[in-house]
Amino acid sequence: MRRVHFAESILSLVTSQDRAASTAGDLAEEAEVRGATWFWSSVFGAAASLLWRDVAERPARMTGLALCGLAIYVVLDCLHAAFTGLAFFAVPFLSGHAMLWNFIGWQIWLNGSEFFFALLIGRMLARWAPGHELASCLASVIMASTFNAIISLVYSPDIYFSALLWQMMIETVQYTPMLLAGALWGRHKRLVRRMRQV
């Protein structure tokens, strides 16, 4: 019974709660004959299919949301770069000789900001696309990967295709979990707000 609830929670990320419950129940009945492996592969297959259909049915809306997310990311990244430039000259004078703290602080400042931006954008996408949070995140990941590939080709036209593909994969793996976490956070906040109003 626990696996049905877990499957239902996975499917509810890409469809309505009622449809997720009925789909999980149908798959659980069929799994008594076909087994657990079939059940979980069917759950994830159905989730992927519903997610892709959600993107494909609303291409203009999802493209617009992805462009908004990308624009916000570019603005935040530019502001971050400006503050980083200022801090680069100010911090050595303020911090004395604490080299290790400087290194750790810079790593948190440089890498932590990327995760924070993705979390924030995921939450914004959840607010702008209620009920279609994960679809908007998928569109945003595709848009960001395409944008990064174009930038890489403009600045390094002689880059090897395998290096470009590897770079896109690394950026996607880094960006996607925090974007999804932000979307789930935004969805959770909305559901909690709705339950309080009832």
Buried (B, 14 or more C-beta within 10 A) or exposed (E): EEBBEEBBEBBBBBBEEEBBBBBBEEBBEEBEEEEEEEBBEBBEEBBEEBBEEBBEEBEEBBBBBBBBBBEBBEEBEEEBEEEBEEBEEEBEEEEEEEEEEBEEBBEEBEEEBBBBBBBBBBBBBBBBBEEBBBBBBBBBBBBBBEBBBEEBEEEEEEEEEEEBEEBBEEBBEBBBBBBBBBBBBBBEEBEEEEEEEE
